[in-house]
Amino acid sequence: MSQATWTISELAREFAITPRTIRFYEDQGIVSPTRSGRNRVYHPRDRTRLKLALRGKRLGLQLAEIRNLIDMYESPRDTAAQLRRYLEMLEAQRKSLEQQRRDLDLTLAEIREQQQNCHTLLAERGNVY
């Protein structure tokens, strides 16, 4: 039985990304397709690494962190050290996102206050918004 392979177009469709995104991950050494003439041929390892890279991106991880995540999956699985490191990465990202949410909430409150001030000033001058 031959090993399953994918073209760049097939992977782009499957993951709803552009071929350019896949080429970026290739440039970064995350995927390493073989070549058949001028065509890139992606193997299961490439597909898995791409899937992990996209997961890391969705989690908001930096490229170095994404590489670290991928490396964890390529070493022996389910070691305590791997799981602890992954938990640390997730915890740091969660804290960062929660801080961003607090910052956004403060900014939105300030915007609402400024909008209300503008409406009040317009109403005092007899102008209706």
Backbone as JSON, one array per atom type, in Angstrom:
{
  "sequence": "MSQATWTISELAREFAITPRTIRFYEDQGIVSPTRSGRNRVYHPRDRTRLKLALRGKRLGLQLAEIRNLIDMYESPRDTAAQLRRYLEMLEAQRKSLEQQRRDLDLTLAEIREQQQNCHTLLAERGNVY",
  "N": [[0.84, -1.19, 0.0], [0.63, 2.17, -0.9], [1.93, 5.23, 0.44], [-0.09, 7.91, 1.59], [-0.31, 11.02, -0.11], [-0.26, 14.6, -0.65], [-1.05, 17.45, -2.64], [0.0, 20.9, -2.82], [-2.22, 22.46, -3.3], [-4.32, 20.79, -2.51], [-3.86, 20.54, 0.27], [-4.12, 23.23, 0.97], [-6.82, 23.69, 0.39], [-8.01, 21.82, 2.17], [-7.31, 22.85, 4.71], [-8.26, 25.39, 4.56], [-6.61, 27.57, 3.82], [-4.15, 29.63, 2.18], [-2.04, 28.68, -0.61], [0.27, 30.16, -0.41], [0.58, 30.53, 2.36], [1.24, 27.95, 3.11], [3.67, 27.72, 1.76], [5.09, 29.61, 3.2], [5.32, 28.31, 5.7], [6.88, 26.24, 4.82], [9.22, 27.64, 4.12], [9.98, 28.3, 6.67], [10.79, 25.93, 7.65], [9.01, 24.17, 8.74], [7.34, 22.47, 7.32], [8.38, 20.03, 4.93], [8.24, 19.34, 1.94], [8.59, 16.82, -0.59], [9.77, 16.69, -3.99], [8.2, 16.36, -7.13], [9.14, 16.59, -10.08], [8.35, 19.83, -10.82], [6.45, 20.07, -8.93], [5.29, 20.21, -5.55], [5.24, 17.68, -3.13], [3.44, 16.57, -0.51], [3.7, 14.78, 2.49], [2.33, 12.51, 5.01], [3.64, 13.29, 7.44], [4.26, 15.99, 6.9], [1.68, 17.02, 6.63], [0.67, 16.65, 9.24], [2.45, 18.26, 10.7], [1.84, 20.75, 9.57], [-0.82, 20.99, 10.37], [-0.46, 21.14, 13.18], [1.02, 23.52, 13.29], [-0.86, 25.38, 12.4], [-2.75, 25.1, 14.41], [-1.25, 26.08, 16.57], [-0.98, 28.71, 15.69], [-3.68, 29.55, 15.77], [-3.98, 29.49, 18.53], [-2.54, 31.67, 19.13], [0.2, 31.61, 19.37], [3.71, 32.34, 19.15], [6.04, 32.0, 16.4], [8.37, 30.6, 17.18], [7.41, 29.29, 19.44], [5.53, 27.68, 18.26], [7.15, 26.0, 16.76], [8.39, 24.7, 18.9], [6.17, 23.38, 19.99], [5.58, 21.64, 17.87], [7.93, 20.14, 17.83], [7.63, 18.82, 20.25], [5.62, 17.01, 19.65], [6.92, 15.37, 17.9], [8.78, 13.99, 19.33], [9.18, 11.23, 21.67], [5.95, 10.38, 22.77], [3.68, 11.75, 25.24], [5.26, 12.2, 27.51], [6.0, 13.24, 30.81], [7.48, 15.61, 31.0], [7.02, 16.79, 28.49], [4.26, 17.27, 28.59], [4.12, 19.01, 30.79], [5.55, 21.2, 29.78], [3.92, 21.94, 27.62], [1.61, 22.64, 29.02], [2.63, 24.88, 30.38], [3.09, 26.6, 28.22], [0.46, 26.95, 27.29], [-0.71, 28.11, 29.57], [0.72, 30.54, 29.81], [-0.05, 31.77, 27.42], [-2.81, 31.93, 27.8], [-2.94, 33.71, 30.0], [-1.84, 35.99, 28.82], [-3.77, 36.54, 26.82], [-6.0, 37.0, 28.44], [-5.19, 39.35, 29.73], [-5.06, 41.04, 27.54], [-7.79, 41.08, 26.96], [-8.77, 42.42, 29.23], [-7.52, 44.89, 28.84], [-8.73, 45.65, 26.42], [-11.41, 45.85, 27.28], [-11.22, 48.04, 29.03], [-10.46, 50.03, 27.22], [-12.68, 50.05, 25.52], [-14.65, 50.92, 27.32], [-13.73, 53.49, 27.83], [-14.04, 54.59, 25.26], [-16.85, 54.44, 25.02], [-17.55, 56.25, 27.05], [-16.45, 58.64, 26.04], [-17.97, 58.88, 23.72], [-20.5, 59.26, 24.84], [-20.07, 61.71, 26.12], [-19.71, 63.35, 23.87], [-22.27, 63.13, 22.67], [-23.8, 64.34, 24.67], [-22.76, 66.98, 24.68], [-23.45, 67.75, 22.07], [-26.25, 67.64, 22.3], [-26.69, 69.65, 24.2], [-26.13, 71.83, 22.67], [-28.18, 71.89, 20.98], [-28.05, 70.32, 18.79], [-28.77, 67.38, 17.08], [-27.7, 64.09, 17.01]],
  "CA": [[0.0, 0.0, 0.0], [1.44, 3.37, -0.98], [1.67, 6.24, 1.45], [-0.91, 9.01, 1.09], [0.37, 12.29, -0.33], [-1.13, 15.7, -1.0], [-0.46, 18.6, -3.34], [-0.15, 22.14, -2.06], [-3.62, 22.89, -3.47], [-5.18, 19.93, -1.69], [-3.71, 20.94, 1.67], [-4.68, 24.57, 1.12], [-8.28, 23.52, 0.46], [-8.37, 21.11, 3.4], [-7.14, 23.68, 5.9], [-8.83, 26.71, 4.26], [-5.53, 28.54, 3.81], [-3.62, 29.83, 0.83], [-0.76, 28.02, -0.88], [1.34, 31.04, 0.09], [0.75, 30.21, 3.77], [1.98, 26.67, 3.18], [5.04, 28.01, 1.35], [5.71, 30.29, 4.34], [5.72, 27.28, 6.67], [7.99, 25.52, 4.21], [10.4, 28.5, 4.3], [10.34, 28.28, 8.09], [11.26, 24.59, 7.98], [7.98, 23.41, 9.45], [7.02, 21.37, 6.4], [9.47, 19.76, 3.99], [7.72, 18.46, 0.89], [9.49, 16.33, -1.63], [9.41, 17.24, -5.3], [7.97, 15.5, -8.29], [9.29, 17.63, -11.1], [8.21, 21.16, -10.21], [5.36, 20.02, -7.95], [5.56, 19.83, -4.18], [4.48, 16.51, -2.68], [3.39, 16.59, 0.95], [3.49, 13.47, 3.08], [1.6, 12.6, 6.28], [4.39, 14.08, 8.42], [4.06, 17.4, 6.56], [0.29, 17.37, 6.94], [0.56, 16.73, 10.69], [3.19, 19.45, 11.13], [1.05, 21.91, 9.16], [-1.99, 21.03, 11.27], [0.01, 21.64, 14.47], [1.39, 24.92, 13.12], [-2.1, 26.17, 12.32], [-3.32, 25.09, 15.77], [-0.46, 27.03, 17.34], [-1.34, 30.06, 15.25], [-5.0, 29.85, 16.35], [-3.78, 29.75, 19.95], [-1.84, 32.93, 19.27], [1.59, 31.36, 19.72], [4.76, 32.85, 18.27], [6.6, 30.95, 15.54], [9.3, 29.78, 17.98], [6.59, 28.44, 20.3], [4.91, 26.7, 17.37], [8.19, 25.0, 16.5], [8.53, 23.94, 20.14], [5.0, 22.51, 20.05], [5.76, 20.59, 16.86], [9.01, 19.27, 18.29], [7.09, 17.97, 21.31], [4.84, 15.94, 19.03], [7.79, 14.47, 17.15], [9.57, 13.17, 20.25], [8.3, 10.22, 22.29], [4.73, 11.03, 23.24], [3.09, 11.65, 26.57], [6.18, 12.26, 28.63], [5.6, 14.26, 31.78], [8.14, 16.87, 30.65], [6.29, 17.36, 27.35], [2.96, 17.76, 29.04], [4.34, 20.19, 31.63], [5.94, 22.31, 28.91], [2.73, 22.35, 26.88], [0.77, 23.35, 29.99], [3.25, 26.19, 30.6], [2.81, 27.41, 27.04], [-0.96, 27.29, 27.3], [-0.97, 29.02, 30.69], [1.26, 31.84, 29.46], [-0.89, 32.35, 26.38], [-4.11, 32.28, 28.41], [-2.75, 34.94, 30.79], [-1.65, 37.09, 27.88], [-5.06, 36.86, 26.21], [-6.88, 37.6, 29.46], [-4.75, 40.73, 29.92], [-5.53, 41.78, 26.36], [-9.24, 41.29, 27.12], [-8.96, 43.49, 30.22], [-7.13, 46.13, 28.18], [-9.8, 45.99, 25.47], [-12.59, 46.29, 28.04], [-10.95, 49.41, 29.5], [-10.48, 50.91, 26.05], [-14.08, 50.18, 25.08], [-15.34, 51.75, 28.31], [-13.28, 54.87, 27.56], [-14.7, 55.02, 24.03], [-18.27, 54.68, 25.33], [-17.62, 57.48, 27.83], [-16.2, 59.76, 25.14], [-19.14, 59.0, 22.85], [-21.57, 59.86, 25.63], [-19.73, 63.13, 26.28], [-20.0, 64.02, 22.59], [-23.73, 63.21, 22.53], [-24.26, 65.34, 25.64], [-22.38, 68.31, 24.17], [-24.3, 68.04, 20.91], [-27.61, 67.89, 22.78], [-26.68, 70.97, 24.85], [-26.06, 72.87, 21.63], [-29.36, 71.76, 20.17], [-27.78, 69.46, 17.63], [-29.13, 65.98, 17.3], [-26.79, 63.2, 16.3]],
  "C": [[0.88, 1.24, 0.0], [0.99, 4.39, 0.06], [0.86, 7.38, 0.83], [-0.06, 10.27, 0.94], [-0.66, 13.32, -0.75], [-0.35, 16.73, -1.81], [-0.66, 19.82, -2.46], [-1.6, 22.63, -2.15], [-4.57, 22.08, -2.59], [-5.08, 20.31, -0.21], [-4.3, 22.32, 1.91], [-6.2, 24.5, 1.24], [-8.69, 22.89, 1.78], [-8.33, 22.01, 4.62], [-7.65, 25.1, 5.71], [-7.78, 27.8, 4.41], [-5.03, 28.69, 2.38], [-2.34, 29.0, 0.63], [0.43, 28.85, -0.38], [1.61, 30.77, 1.57], [1.55, 28.93, 3.92], [3.43, 26.9, 2.78], [5.79, 28.74, 2.46], [6.19, 29.26, 5.36], [6.84, 26.4, 6.11], [9.29, 26.32, 4.38], [10.9, 28.48, 5.74], [10.81, 26.9, 8.55], [10.25, 23.73, 8.72], [7.48, 22.25, 8.61], [8.15, 21.25, 5.4], [8.99, 18.82, 2.9], [8.84, 17.96, 0.0], [9.03, 16.95, -2.94], [9.18, 16.13, -6.3], [7.98, 16.45, -9.47], [9.26, 18.98, -10.4], [7.16, 21.17, -9.11], [5.85, 19.6, -6.58], [4.67, 18.65, -3.83], [4.58, 16.47, -1.16], [3.0, 15.21, 1.47], [2.77, 13.61, 4.42], [2.32, 13.42, 7.36], [4.2, 15.58, 8.17], [2.66, 17.86, 6.94], [0.11, 17.54, 8.44], [1.25, 17.99, 11.21], [2.45, 20.73, 10.75], [-0.15, 22.08, 10.08], [-1.6, 21.59, 12.64], [0.4, 23.11, 14.4], [0.15, 25.81, 13.1], [-2.8, 26.2, 13.67], [-2.57, 26.1, 16.64], [-0.78, 28.47, 16.97], [-2.7, 30.47, 15.82], [-4.91, 30.17, 17.83], [-3.03, 31.05, 20.21], [-0.37, 32.78, 19.62], [2.53, 31.99, 18.7], [5.35, 31.68, 17.49], [7.55, 30.03, 16.32], [8.52, 28.82, 18.89], [5.92, 27.35, 19.48], [5.92, 25.6, 17.05], [8.38, 24.1, 17.72], [7.39, 22.94, 20.28], [5.14, 21.34, 19.08], [6.84, 19.61, 17.3], [8.53, 18.33, 19.4], [6.34, 16.78, 20.73], [5.72, 14.94, 18.3], [8.7, 13.64, 18.05], [8.64, 12.14, 20.87], [7.13, 10.9, 23.0], [4.46, 10.82, 24.72], [4.12, 11.58, 27.7], [5.72, 13.38, 29.55], [6.22, 15.61, 31.43], [7.43, 17.57, 29.5], [5.0, 18.0, 27.81], [3.1, 19.0, 29.91], [4.7, 21.4, 30.77], [4.74, 22.83, 28.12], [1.78, 23.11, 27.8], [1.32, 24.75, 30.27], [2.96, 27.13, 29.44], [1.37, 27.87, 27.02], [-1.29, 28.29, 28.4], [-0.47, 30.43, 30.37], [0.39, 32.53, 28.41], [-2.25, 32.76, 26.93], [-4.0, 33.58, 29.2], [-2.6, 36.15, 29.89], [-2.97, 37.52, 27.26], [-6.03, 37.48, 27.21], [-6.49, 39.05, 29.74], [-5.18, 41.59, 28.74], [-7.02, 42.06, 26.46], [-9.51, 42.41, 28.11], [-8.61, 44.85, 29.6], [-8.19, 46.59, 27.19], [-11.05, 46.5, 26.19], [-12.42, 47.72, 28.55], [-11.02, 50.4, 28.35], [-11.9, 51.11, 25.55], [-14.88, 51.04, 26.04], [-14.98, 53.22, 28.1], [-13.95, 55.42, 26.3], [-16.17, 55.33, 24.28], [-18.44, 55.99, 26.1], [-17.41, 58.7, 26.94], [-17.37, 59.97, 24.18], [-20.28, 59.68, 23.6], [-21.32, 61.34, 25.84], [-20.04, 63.91, 25.01], [-21.5, 64.18, 22.38], [-24.29, 64.28, 23.46], [-23.95, 66.74, 25.15], [-23.21, 68.7, 22.96], [-25.72, 68.38, 21.34], [-27.7, 69.26, 23.44], [-26.68, 72.09, 23.83], [-27.26, 72.78, 20.67], [-29.16, 70.96, 18.9], [-28.13, 68.03, 17.99], [-28.21, 65.14, 16.44], [-27.53, 62.31, 15.36]]
}
